[in-house]
Structure formats: C-alpha cells, structure tokens
Amino acid sequence: MGSNEQRYVDEAFKTNWIAPLGPNVNLFEDAIQDYINNDVHVAALSAGTAAIHLALEILGVSQGDEVLCQSLTFSASANPIKYLGANPIFVDSERDTWNISPELLEHAILDRIAAGIKPKAIVAVHLYGMPYKINEVQAIADKYEIPIIEDSAEALGSTYHGVKCGSFGEIGILSFNGNKIITTSGGGALVTKNSDYKKKAVFLATQARDDAPHYQHSHVGYNYRMSNVLAGIGRGQMEVLDSRVAARRANFDFYKSSLNHLDEIEFLLEPDGFFSNRWLSCILTPSYEMRERIRYALLEDDVESRPLWKPMHMQPIFENSPHYSDGTSEDLFERGLCLPSGSNLTHQDLERIVTLILKELTK
C-alpha cells in the first residue's frame, strides 16, 4: 500500500458510501482514464474476469459461438468464454514476446471459416506485462473483421510504441487482484473507446435494471460493480503505479545483470518499441530438469518460484477444445520459471535469490 489508500477508504466510511457506487468509484475510473490517456472510458468492476465476461457479452458472443484465445495464459482469460456457452479455440505463442502468434492466429481464422464458423472475438493477452505484437494482430483482426478483447490484466503500465496497453483492443480489461502490479484486493476494469460499451457494461454489472421506478429487468444482469471502499484503495494505488512499475523493472534488471552471463539462463527481452511493466520476472532454462533443480533449490530455502502458465490447451478442462499449436507454449511451460517479483523486494532479498540460483548452477 501507498500513503493515501487509508485516507480514501476513510472517506468512504465517513460519507457512508459503502455500496458499489460512489465518489471513489467515479474518481478511480477517472484516474485510470487519465493514466491510459487514449480517449478511453472505464468501468470499475469486481474482477478482471468479470470484465472479460462482460466484454464477450457486449461483443455478442453467445451459445455455440467460437472465440479465439491465447493458449499461454491464466485460465481467467478463457473461462468466461464457457460462461456464455461459447467454445474457446486456442492459439499458440510466438517466441519474441511469448504472446499469441499472428501466423497461427490467421491460420486458425481461415481454418474455422473453412469449417463454417467464423470466430466471434479474439482474446489476446499481454503475458507477464509484455505487449503482444499489436500491429500484426490488429491487422489480422481488421482483415477478417473480428474484434479483439485486449487482456491487459498483467500489463497496466506497459506500453507499445509509447501508447499505454489496455487501449488497443475493441475492449480492454484490467485486473487489480491481490497479485497484480497494483491492487484493490479484488477488482478489475473494462476499458473501451466506445462510450456505449461502457454504459452497457455498467448496466449489465448492476443487475441490468431497466430505467423504471420499480425493479424491472429485461436482460440477465450480474453483480459485478466495484464497491466504493475498494475503489478508494484503487485511487491510492494509482498514485504509486509508476513507482511500482519502476520497482518491477528494477527486479528484472537485477536478475538479468546477475544471471545473464550463464548459458543456462535466458531472459525475455523487449522488442523495439515494446515496454513491459515486468509484472513478473521470468527465465528460461535449457530443460525441465534444470528448471526443477532451480525451483527446488529456491524452495528448500523458503523462496517461492513457479513454472510459467500451463497452456490452456493442455488443461484437463479444455482437453477437447481445438487448438492451433506449433509446440512453442508447451516448450515455454516446460523450461520457464517465474522468479520472485514483488514490488517490495529488497536488494538483500534479490541477492539471496540470485545466490541460491548461482549456487545450484555451479555445483
């Protein structure tokens, strides 16, 4: 937490604005809009997952539709597709950013169209804060007239050629879960340049109540709006976002400068024009066995690390879903490791982690 979160939460209590609306919600949305600064409108919600769900519904996804989704991601990118009775079609990654492969994306689109079902949307993810290849992916989306849901859950503070992530897709989503670069404990946001989309998101997120003096409902709605209390935390967190990004990038730079000389360690570098918030600092090792050696060496000294996301097309719940893969995400999962990356890591913490890795690799 920064210095002002408590003050904004106290304001909510003092003014008795506790419900999922109020001054903090409005001001938090304004702060996000000002930060992204690309003519966007923002709806603060209970979770990033809720934002994806609403984005899919706003774009007309329904029972039996198909949605293309990056395979190397967290399950929250894909689960909302199933909420609507639609079917996820998973697309593998490319090596430069670990994000959705433009080549495989176009191949998947053409194959699905040939099979008689044109995909309704594309869920593209900025994995671990690294922007996906926005120009290439957008060109394909435009060519086939398929809207993009830009999953920026991990990428608040990242930019692509100077423009903030979250503002490129037809609809963008953010997450403020407890593990994200800033947090409201639980929470998320829907981001869009279409003001009507924001209005519809707020309508659906507040139980889709019609404009009437009594309670009348013509649509299925959800209880997805953010509370005024949590939005107060968000206001304070926005004030320290840049320092959190700087801290995460400093973590990555420390790991890279300390370990880059080792043949066994490979880092994901930023392509020209890409700026990652480095939400998590990740490494690639030569093999599964080497990854596990490092992970267990850290664990034995009570240092948590974790393999990269297990691709969605490898998950039991999605084992019957079509996927377009060249083995990239499977290889990344097998060899990749997320190192401790918290914004509050001290220099002593980082030295301890690096020392443990060096000790293991120089046995």
C-alpha positions, 0 to 999 in steps of 0.5 A: 500500500501507498500513503493515501489508500487509508485516507480514501477508504476513510472517506468512504466510511465517513460519507457512508458510501459503502455500496458499489457506487460512489465518489471513489468509484467515479474518481478511480475510473477517472484516474485510470482514464487519465493514466491510459490517456487514449480517449478511453472510458472505464468501468470499475468492476469486481474482477478482471474476469468479470470484465472479460465476461462482460466484454464477450457479452457486449461483443455478442458472443453467445451459445455455440459461438467460437472465440479465439484465445491465447493458449499461454495464459491464466485460465481467467482469460478463457473461462468466461468464454464457457460462461456464455456457452461459447467454445474457446479455440486456442492459439499458440505463442510466438517466441519474441514476446511469448504472446499469441502468434499472428501466423497461427492466429490467421491460420486458425481464422481461415481454418474455422471459416473453412469449417463454417464458423467464423470466430466471434472475438479474439482474446489476446493477452499481454503475458507477464506485462509484455505487449503482444505484437499489436500491429500484426494482430490488429491487422489480422483482426481488421482483415477478417473483421473480428474484434479483439478483447485486449487482456491487459490484466498483467500489463497496466503500465506497459506500453507499445510504441509509447501508447499505454496497453489496455487501449488497443483492443475493441475492449480492454480489461484490467485486473487489480487482484491481490497479485497484480502490479497494483491492487484493490484486493479484488477488482478489475476494469473494462476499458473501451473507446466506445462510450456505449460499451461502457454504459452497457457494461455498467448496466449489465454489472448492476443487475441490468435494471431497466430505467423504471421506478420499480425493479424491472429487468429485461436482460440477465444482469450480474453483480459485478460493480466495484464497491466504493471502499475498494475503489478508494484503495484503487485511487491510492494505488494509482498514485504509486503505479509508476513507482511500482512499475519502476520497482518491477523493472528494477527486479528484472534488471537485477536478475538479468545483470546477475544471471545473464552471463550463464548459458543456462539462463535466458531472459525475455527481452523487449522488442523495439518499441515494446515496454513491459511493466515486468509484472513478473520476472521470468527465465528460461532454462535449457530443460525441465530438469534444470528448471526443477533443480532451480525451483527446488533449490529456491524452495528448500530455502523458503523462496517461492518460484513457479513454472510459467502458465500451463497452456490452456490447451493442455488443461484437463478442462479444455482437453477437447477444445481445438487448438492451433499449436506449433509446440512453442507454449508447451516448450515455454511451460516446460523450461520457464520459471517465474522468479520472485517479483514483488514490488517490495523486494529488497536488494538483500532479498534479490541477492539471496535469490540470485545466490541460491540460483548461482549456487545450484548452477555451479555445483 
